[in-house]
Amino acid sequence: MVRGWRVFWVPAGRSVVSKRLRVLGGWDGLAEDEERAGVRPGTPILLSPDCQIDGRLARFLVRSPFARLEQETKRNYATDYCVFFDFLWRRDKNWDEAGPDDLWDFEDWRTRSLSNPRRIGGARWNRGLAALGRLYSWAVKQGYMSVSPIETREVAGRHGQAVTVPAARAKDARSSDVRWLTPRLFRRWVDVGLRGFSADGGPGAAWGGRMEDRNSAFANLLFSSGLRLAEAASLLTIEIPQSEIGHRRYYSGRLAPVVTKSKRARTFYMAAPVVAEIEAYCDAGRARAIRRAQRQGRYDVLPRMRLVTSVSGHRMKVFHWRDRDGMLGETALARASVEERAILFTDGPEGPEPLWLWLNESGLPFRPASWEGVFRTATERCAKILSGAMGDAPFCTPHMCRHSFALFMLVALHHAMDVRLGLTPKERRDFRLLYGDPWRMVQDLLGHADVETTRRIYLAPVSDLQLHSLISSPAPGSGAPEGGAADDVSWILARLAAETGTIQDLIDDEDPL
């Protein structure tokens, strides 16, 4: 049985031992040869159904702009290539034999055909089309193909200019209809999916989950801050603010430009309980994993390690480090890539300790892509445990936390401006001139380059509603609310969930508490 195209990934910290396999005899310099060829950790390798590697594809993956994409984008694109190449393989064609008819037939099969049990929507199709466009435009420029199978057309751009786009580009590019959770349903998802609670809200008797303090702290960080998965997953311990004695509700942190999508530094905020939860994880689960790794000598055999000997600077921190070979170097925190962050260590009381915040059970950096599996497992547990206890069990992905944060902040900012501050229309205009309106505040928190992205995608549930009139409506029993503004915002979100049908929320009689 033909397995189809497959993708393999060059692992971090790999070592090439030529004596281990006879076929590698005489290849003692293989590691250096790979480095010169651009084959580095995180590089994909595409293998055809007949177990062949196409040198042209290999060159595209290491020597084209593809090599400079973010790791998550590489993973998505590599998957898209395999799906299209499999479609061509069933037609007895190789990837470089594709024509426009193949692309249009693929579009029909991928998005509409009943013969495909896993059809996709417009947003997913457009992502795959972008991946194919990048490959085939490069192949034409290199002379591997005479013409690209992707036909194009001209459309008017945002400012009236002519823009060339793929003719097969979908117009219904909506990622999903349900991308938001209210805070109370998110807490239920965390309790049941990540912390092992039962349907009645108590601790699960047979819960055998691992690293629950890490997992719940990470999920709450995403929901509280609106960070992207890769941004939050690659944080270092020194980038987390330390809690203080007092009544601060939020703490601020600073994202290094190299880990953000826009490549611009950005301030992020996290609620005080989340900071405390991360500190508890560092003192408990994380510390245990490090001690275990030190006892078992895991850090001693890592092929790459940069031991930070000192940190200089205040706002612009610089790491001064020493590697395995004794070479000295320095790296500005603002320029420390995700790959380099994973090999930064500090000298602790019992030996080296990773600076990478989120660790696996072996005490090694927990890779960003692995978080998707954690969230998927939590959603599957919710579906199993809550079946029959509530109408629809909650589901959540890392990016849904970002969407939900955006919606919560928009409602909270509007509520603060229109209700809590009691501003008149003139005062509201003055406030917006000084600080910007809530839409742009949320845009800045998310790090979007365009406010229209914030409005159209992240805040779609309120795009067609009169949010001002909704906020102005008094919540039931709001004459003397015990929870104050928090109760009001929760009530507004509950109403939005009921009116739009795109926000997951608890029904009152489903709340175990």
C-alpha positions in Angstrom: 0.0 0.0 0.0 1.4 3.4 -1.0 1.6 5.6 2.0 1.7 8.9 0.2 4.1 11.8 0.6 5.6 12.2 4.0 7.4 15.0 5.8 10.3 14.5 8.3 11.9 17.2 10.4 15.6 17.7 11.2 15.6 17.5 15.0 17.4 19.9 17.3 20.5 18.7 19.0 21.0 15.8 16.5 24.4 14.1 16.3 25.7 12.3 13.3 27.6 9.1 14.2 29.0 7.7 11.0 30.2 4.4 12.7 26.7 3.5 13.9 25.4 2.8 10.3 27.6 1.1 7.7 26.0 3.2 5.0 27.4 6.4 6.7 31.0 5.1 6.6 33.3 7.8 5.3 30.9 10.5 6.1 32.6 11.9 9.2 32.1 15.4 8.0 28.4 15.0 7.4 27.3 17.4 10.1 29.5 20.2 8.6 28.3 19.4 5.1 24.6 19.7 6.2 25.3 23.0 7.8 26.9 24.3 4.6 23.9 23.1 2.6 21.5 24.9 4.9 20.1 21.7 6.6 19.5 22.9 10.1 17.2 22.0 13.0 13.5 22.5 12.0 14.2 21.9 8.3 11.5 19.7 6.6 12.4 16.8 4.4 9.8 15.6 1.9 9.8 11.9 1.0 7.8 10.7 -2.0 5.7 7.5 -1.9 8.5 5.6 -3.6 10.9 6.7 -0.8 12.8 9.2 -3.0 14.0 12.7 -2.1 13.7 15.2 -4.9 16.9 17.4 -4.9 14.9 20.4 -6.3 12.4 20.2 -3.5 15.2 19.9 -1.0 16.9 23.0 -2.4 13.6 24.9 -2.2 13.2 24.0 1.5 16.7 25.2 2.4 17.7 27.8 -0.2 14.6 29.8 -1.0 12.6 32.3 1.1 10.7 29.3 2.5 13.7 28.7 4.8 13.1 32.0 6.5 9.5 31.4 7.3 8.3 30.9 10.9 8.5 27.3 12.1 4.7 27.0 12.4 4.2 28.3 8.9 6.8 25.8 7.6 4.8 23.0 9.3 1.5 24.1 7.8 3.0 24.6 4.3 4.8 21.2 4.3 1.5 19.6 5.1 -0.2 21.4 2.3 2.5 20.3 -0.1 2.0 16.6 0.8 -1.8 16.8 0.3 -1.4 18.3 -3.2 1.5 16.0 -4.2 -0.6 13.0 -3.1 -3.5 14.3 -5.3 -1.1 14.5 -8.3 0.4 11.1 -7.5 -3.0 9.4 -7.8 -3.0 10.9 -11.4 0.5 9.5 -12.1 2.0 12.9 -12.0 5.0 14.3 -10.1 4.8 17.7 -8.4 6.6 19.5 -11.4 4.1 18.1 -13.9 1.1 19.9 -12.5 -1.0 22.1 -14.8 -3.9 24.6 -14.3 -6.5 21.8 -14.7 -4.9 19.8 -11.9 -5.0 22.8 -9.6 -8.7 23.5 -10.4 -9.6 19.9 -9.9 -7.7 19.9 -6.7 -9.6 23.0 -5.5 -12.9 21.2 -6.3 -11.9 18.0 -4.5 -10.4 19.9 -1.5 -13.4 22.2 -0.9 -16.6 20.8 -2.4 -16.4 17.2 -3.7 -18.4 14.6 -1.7 -15.7 12.1 -2.5 -13.5 13.9 0.0 -14.6 13.2 3.6 -12.3 16.0 4.9 -13.3 19.0 3.0 -11.9 22.4 4.1 -13.1 26.0 4.1 -12.0 29.1 2.3 -9.3 30.2 4.8 -7.6 26.8 4.9 -7.7 26.6 1.1 -6.2 30.1 0.7 -3.4 29.1 3.1 -2.6 26.0 1.0 -2.8 28.1 -2.2 -0.3 30.5 -0.8 2.0 27.6 0.0 1.7 26.3 -3.6 2.2 29.7 -5.0 5.4 30.2 -3.2 6.8 26.8 -4.4 5.7 27.1 -8.0 6.8 30.7 -8.5 10.2 29.7 -7.3 10.3 26.6 -9.5 9.5 28.8 -12.6 12.2 31.3 -11.7 14.7 28.4 -11.3 13.8 27.0 -14.7 12.4 23.7 -13.3 9.0 24.5 -14.8 8.0 26.7 -17.8 4.8 27.9 -16.3 3.1 27.7 -12.9 -0.1 25.7 -12.5 -1.6 28.6 -10.5 -3.4 31.0 -12.7 -3.7 34.6 -11.6 -6.0 37.6 -12.1 -5.9 41.3 -11.2 -8.1 42.9 -8.6 -8.3 46.4 -7.0 -6.3 46.7 -3.9 -7.3 48.5 -0.7 -6.1 51.8 -2.0 -7.3 51.3 -5.6 -4.1 49.9 -7.0 -4.0 46.8 -9.2 -3.0 43.6 -7.3 -2.3 40.2 -8.8 -3.9 37.3 -6.8 -4.5 33.6 -7.6 -7.6 33.1 -9.6 -8.5 30.2 -7.4 -8.4 32.3 -4.2 -11.6 31.7 -2.1 -13.8 34.6 -1.2 -15.4 32.9 1.8 -12.2 32.9 3.8 -13.5 32.4 7.3 -11.4 30.3 9.6 -14.3 29.1 11.8 -17.7 30.1 13.0 -17.0 29.5 16.6 -13.7 30.9 17.8 -14.5 32.4 21.2 -15.1 31.2 24.8 -16.5 33.2 27.7 -14.1 33.3 30.7 -16.4 31.1 32.7 -16.6 28.3 30.1 -12.8 28.6 29.6 -12.3 28.0 33.3 -14.5 24.9 33.0 -12.4 23.7 30.0 -9.2 24.2 32.0 -10.6 22.5 35.1 -11.9 19.4 33.3 -9.4 19.1 30.4 -6.1 20.2 32.0 -6.6 19.7 35.7 -8.7 16.5 35.8 -11.9 17.8 37.4 -15.0 15.7 37.2 -18.3 16.8 35.7 -19.6 17.9 39.1 -16.7 20.3 39.6 -14.7 18.3 42.0 -11.3 16.6 41.6 -11.4 13.6 39.3 -10.8 10.3 41.2 -8.9 8.6 38.4 -7.0 11.6 37.1 -3.5 10.7 36.0 -2.6 13.7 34.1 1.0 14.9 33.9 2.4 18.5 34.2 -1.0 19.9 35.0 0.5 22.9 36.7 2.5 23.7 33.6 -0.5 23.2 31.2 -3.0 25.2 33.1 -0.5 28.0 33.7 0.2 28.2 30.0 -3.5 28.1 28.9 -4.3 30.8 31.4 -1.4 32.9 30.2 -2.7 32.7 26.6 -6.3 33.6 27.7 -5.1 36.5 29.9 -2.6 38.1 27.6 -3.7 37.4 24.0 -0.2 36.2 23.1 0.3 34.1 20.0 1.2 30.4 20.6 4.8 30.9 19.4 5.2 34.1 21.5 4.1 32.6 24.7 5.7 29.2 24.2 9.2 30.6 23.6 9.3 32.9 26.7 12.3 32.8 29.0 12.1 32.8 32.7 13.6 36.3 32.9 10.8 37.6 30.7 8.1 36.8 33.2 7.4 39.7 35.7 7.8 38.9 39.4 4.7 39.3 41.6 4.8 42.0 44.2 3.0 42.4 47.6 0.0 44.6 47.0 -3.2 44.8 45.0 -1.9 44.9 41.4 -4.4 43.4 39.0 -2.1 43.2 36.0 1.6 42.9 35.3 3.4 43.9 32.1 6.0 42.1 30.2 7.9 42.8 27.0 8.1 40.6 23.9 11.4 40.5 22.0 10.9 41.6 18.4 12.5 38.4 17.0 9.7 36.2 18.4 6.7 38.3 17.2 5.0 37.9 13.9 5.5 41.6 13.0 9.2 41.5 14.2 8.4 44.5 16.4 8.7 44.5 20.2 5.4 44.6 22.1 4.2 45.0 25.6 1.9 42.4 26.9 -0.1 42.2 30.1 -1.1 39.2 32.3 -3.5 39.0 35.3 -1.9 38.8 38.7 -3.3 35.3 39.4 -1.6 34.1 36.2 1.7 35.5 37.3 1.3 33.6 40.7 0.3 30.4 38.8 3.5 30.6 36.7 5.6 31.2 39.8 4.0 28.1 41.4 4.8 26.0 38.4 8.4 27.2 38.4 8.7 26.3 42.1 7.1 22.9 41.8 6.7 21.0 38.5 9.4 22.9 36.6 11.9 22.6 39.5 11.3 18.8 39.8 11.8 18.3 36.1 15.1 20.2 36.3 16.4 18.3 39.3 15.5 15.0 37.7 17.3 15.9 34.5 20.4 17.0 36.5 20.4 13.7 38.4 20.1 11.7 35.2 22.8 13.7 33.4 20.6 14.8 30.6 22.1 18.3 30.4 25.6 16.9 30.3 25.1 15.1 27.0 23.3 17.9 25.1 25.4 18.6 22.0 24.6 22.3 22.1 24.4 24.5 25.2 25.2 28.2 25.8 25.7 28.7 29.5 24.8 32.3 30.4 27.5 33.6 32.7 26.1 37.2 33.1 23.4 39.5 31.9 24.1 43.1 31.3 21.9 46.1 30.5 18.6 47.0 32.0 16.0 47.7 29.3 18.2 46.2 26.5 19.5 43.0 28.2 22.5 41.2 26.7 23.4 37.6 27.5 27.1 36.8 27.9 27.6 33.1 27.4 30.1 30.2 27.0 29.5 27.2 24.8 30.6 23.5 25.1 33.9 24.3 23.3 34.7 27.2 25.6 33.9 29.8 23.0 32.6 33.1 24.5 29.9 35.1 22.9 27.0 37.5 23.6 23.4 37.7 22.4 21.0 40.6 22.9 17.7 39.3 24.3 15.9 41.2 21.5 17.8 39.1 18.9 17.6 35.7 20.6 15.7 33.5 18.1 13.5 30.7 19.2 16.2 28.2 18.3 18.8 30.0 20.3 16.5 30.4 23.3 16.2 26.6 23.5 19.9 26.2 24.2 20.4 29.1 26.7 21.1 27.8 30.2 22.1 29.3 33.5 24.3 27.9 36.2 22.0 26.8 39.1 22.9 25.4 42.5 23.0 21.9 41.3 24.2 22.4 37.7 22.9 23.9 34.4 19.2 25.0 34.2 17.3 26.0 31.1 16.2 29.6 30.7 13.3 28.3 28.5 10.2 28.7 30.7 8.1 25.7 29.6 9.8 22.3 30.1 8.7 18.8 29.4 9.0 16.0 32.0 12.6 15.3 30.9 13.5 18.9 31.9 14.1 19.9 28.2 12.3 22.8 26.3 8.7 21.9 25.5 8.5 22.9 21.8 5.8 25.3 20.6 4.2 22.9 18.2 3.7 20.4 21.0 1.1 22.6 22.7 -1.5 21.9 20.0 -1.5 18.3 21.2 -2.0 19.3 24.9 -5.0 21.4 23.9 -6.4 18.6 21.7 -6.1 16.1 24.5 -7.8 18.5 26.9 -10.7 19.0 24.5 -11.1 15.2 24.1 -11.2 14.7 27.8 -13.9 17.4 28.1 -16.0 15.7 25.5 -15.7 12.4 27.4 -16.2 13.6 30.9 -18.9 16.2 30.2 -21.0 14.1 27.8 -24.5 14.2 29.2 -23.6 16.8 31.8 -24.0 19.7 29.4 -25.3 20.3 25.9 -22.1 20.9 24.1 -18.7 20.2 25.7 -16.3 23.1 25.3 -13.4 22.9 22.9 -10.4 25.2 22.7 -7.3 25.7 20.7 -4.3 28.0 21.6 -5.4 30.6 19.0 -9.0 30.6 20.3 -7.6 31.9 23.6 -6.3 34.9 21.6 -9.6 35.5 19.9 -11.4 35.2 23.3 -9.0 37.7 24.9 -9.6 40.2 22.2 -13.4 40.0 22.7 -13.2 40.2 26.5 -10.9 43.3 26.3 -13.1 45.1 23.8 -16.1 44.6 26.0 -14.2 45.6 29.1 -12.7 48.7 27.6 -16.1 49.8 26.2 -17.7 49.2 29.5 -15.0 51.2 31.4 -15.3 54.1 29.0 -19.1 54.2 28.6 -20.4 53.0 32.0 -17.8 53.0 34.8 -16.3 56.4 33.9 -19.7 57.8 33.0 -18.3 59.9 30.2 -20.4 62.3 28.2 -20.2 62.0 24.4 -17.7 65.0 24.4 -15.6 63.5 27.1 -15.6 60.2 25.2 -14.3 61.9 22.1 -11.5 63.6 24.2 -10.6 60.3 25.8 -10.3 58.7 22.4 -8.1 61.5 21.1 -5.8 61.0 24.1 -5.7 57.2 24.4 -7.3 55.9 21.2 -10.6 54.1 20.9 -11.1 50.5 22.3 -10.8 48.9 18.9 -7.3 50.4 18.4 -6.3 49.5 22.0 -7.2 45.9 21.3 -5.3 46.1 18.0 -2.2 47.3 19.9 -2.5 44.5 22.5 -2.7 41.9 19.8 0.1 43.4 17.8 -1.9 43.6 14.6 -0.6 45.9 11.8 -4.1 46.7 10.6 -7.2 47.4 12.7 -9.4 45.9 10.1 -7.9 42.5 10.9 -8.9 43.0 14.5 -12.4 44.1 13.6 -13.1 41.6 10.8 -11.7 38.4 12.2 -11.0 38.6 15.9 -14.1 40.7 16.9 -16.6 39.4 14.4 -19.3 38.6 17.1 -19.8 42.3 17.7 -19.3 43.7 14.2 -23.0 43.6 13.4 -24.3 44.5 16.9 -24.9 47.8 18.6 -22.3 47.2 21.3 -22.9 50.6 22.9 -26.6 49.9 23.5 -25.8 46.4 24.8 -23.2 47.8 27.3 -25.6 50.6 28.3 -28.3 48.1 29.3 -28.2 47.3 33.0 -27.4 43.8 34.0 -30.0 42.0 36.1 -29.5 42.9 39.7 -26.9 45.4 38.9 -28.2 47.9 41.5 -25.6 46.5 43.9 -23.5 44.0 42.2 -21.2 42.0 44.3 -18.6 41.5 41.6 -18.9 45.0 40.2 -17.6 45.6 36.7 -16.5 41.9 36.3 -20.1 40.8 36.8 -21.3 43.4 34.3 -18.7 42.3 31.6 -19.6 38.6 32.2 -23.3 39.4 31.7 -22.5 41.3 28.5 -20.5 38.4 27.2 -23.3 35.9 28.1 -25.7 38.1 26.1 -23.4 38.2 23.2 -23.1 34.4 23.3 -26.8 34.0 23.3 -27.4 36.5 20.5 -24.6 35.6 18.1 -24.3 31.8 18.4 -20.6 32.0 17.7 -19.4 32.2 21.3 -19.2 29.2 23.5 -20.7 29.8 27.0 -22.1 27.9 29.9 -25.8 27.7 30.3 -26.7 28.7 33.9 -27.9 25.3 34.9 -24.8 23.7 33.5 -22.5 25.5 36.0 -21.4 23.0 38.7 -20.6 25.9 41.0 
